[in-house]
Amino acid sequence: MAISSIFGGGSTSDRKTIPNTTGGVSQKLKEQISQELAIANATELVNKTTENCFEKCLTSPYNSGNENCVDQCLAKYMKSWNTVSKAYIARIQQASTSGEI
């Protein structure tokens, strides 16, 4: 075996072909990024609801009125979050089908 073949300088018949798996790797990377973004979005949702609802509603500890306020605030926040998420997903899908992404 010549030294040139060790460093890739041998004839093309001596080289082994590595199958093209970049498509599979690319798809797995996209899926992993999507999962990480979903986790980040869920974390952001929890943080924002904590900031907005609990700080607004929990004015005094053990007040029976706090529970209804928190429930209503969380329901409104989740409804808004779902509306924005659906619009965002629709826009992304529209952009990907039109070739903008």
Secondary structure in CASP SS format (residue, H / E / C, confidence):
PFRMAT SS
TARGET T0000
AUTHOR 0000-0000-0000
METHOD secondary structure of the structure
MODEL  1
M C 1.00
A C 1.00
I H 1.00
S H 1.00
S H 1.00
I H 1.00
F C 1.00
G C 1.00
G C 1.00
G C 1.00
S C 1.00
T C 1.00
S C 1.00
D C 1.00
R C 1.00
K C 1.00
T C 1.00
I C 1.00
P C 1.00
N C 1.00
T C 1.00
T H 1.00
G H 1.00
G H 1.00
V H 1.00
S H 1.00
Q H 1.00
K H 1.00
L H 1.00
K H 1.00
E H 1.00
Q H 1.00
I H 1.00
S H 1.00
Q H 1.00
E H 1.00
L H 1.00
A H 1.00
I H 1.00
A H 1.00
N H 1.00
A H 1.00
T H 1.00
E H 1.00
L H 1.00
V H 1.00
N H 1.00
K H 1.00
T H 1.00
T H 1.00
E H 1.00
N H 1.00
C H 1.00
F H 1.00
E H 1.00
K H 1.00
C H 1.00
L C 1.00
T C 1.00
S C 1.00
P C 1.00
Y C 1.00
N C 1.00
S C 1.00
G H 1.00
N H 1.00
E H 1.00
N H 1.00
C H 1.00
V H 1.00
D H 1.00
Q H 1.00
C H 1.00
L H 1.00
A H 1.00
K H 1.00
Y H 1.00
M H 1.00
K H 1.00
S H 1.00
W H 1.00
N H 1.00
T H 1.00
V H 1.00
S H 1.00
K H 1.00
A H 1.00
Y H 1.00
I H 1.00
A H 1.00
R H 1.00
I H 1.00
Q H 1.00
Q H 1.00
A H 1.00
S H 1.00
T H 1.00
S H 1.00
G C 1.00
E C 1.00
I C 1.00
END
